Amino acid sequence: MSSGLNNIIPSNAVHLCVDMQRMFAEDTPWRMPWAERVVPVIVEICERQAARTCFTRFIPAAHPGEGRGRWRGYWEHWSAMTLEQLGPGAVEVALPLQGFAPPARLFDKRVYSPWSGGLLDEALARGGVDTLVVTGGETDICVLATVLGAVDLGYRVVVVENALCSSSDESHDALLGLYHNRYSQQVETAEAGEVLEAWR
C-alpha cells in the first residue's frame, strides 16, 4: 500500500520507535504476534540511525486500580499487566533493540500518546527536528496516538509500513488505509528500504 516519499528525509530527522517493549514482544496477554516479523526491520533502521533514534516506552501502573479516571478501571481489568505482576524488566525495549540505547534515547509515558507532558516535543525542538520516521506498535493504539499528535504539532510524519505491528490485522489495515485516504497531505507511508534510501 506504500505511496512513497514526497521528498528526501533530512539528516536531522528522528526515528521514533513506539513501544517495542518486552511486554509486547514476549509471552504476555499483550503480546503482538507480528513483533517477531517487525523487529528485524526496526533493527535495520536502528543500525543505520542509532544516534537519531528515540524509543518510547509505555509504563504500566504499579498496582491494579491506580490511575486517573477510566485508567483506574483499565488497570483493574488488566491487573496481570501491572508492574507488580510483570516485573520491571518487562518495560525494557525488546531484546534485539536494547544495544542501541545509548546512543538512542528513551522516553517513558503512562498513556498512549508520547506527547503528554511535552518532554518529547521539547527534546525534538532543541534538536531542530521537523521530520519523524515512525515505527513500532500497536498500529491502532499507541502508534496512532503518536502519529496524530505529531501531525497536530506540525511534524512531517513518515510511517514505515513494514515496521509497524498490531494484535489486530483488521485495525492495522484500516489505519494504513486511513493514512492514505484521509491524511495523505500530512502522513507519508513507505517501506523501510525506501526510507533508508532517502535518509542518508
Summary of the structure (lengths in Angstrom):
residues: 200
radius of gyration: 16.1
end to end distance: 23.8
largest distance: 46.8
contacts: 669
relative contact order: 0.23
helix: 43%
strand: 21%
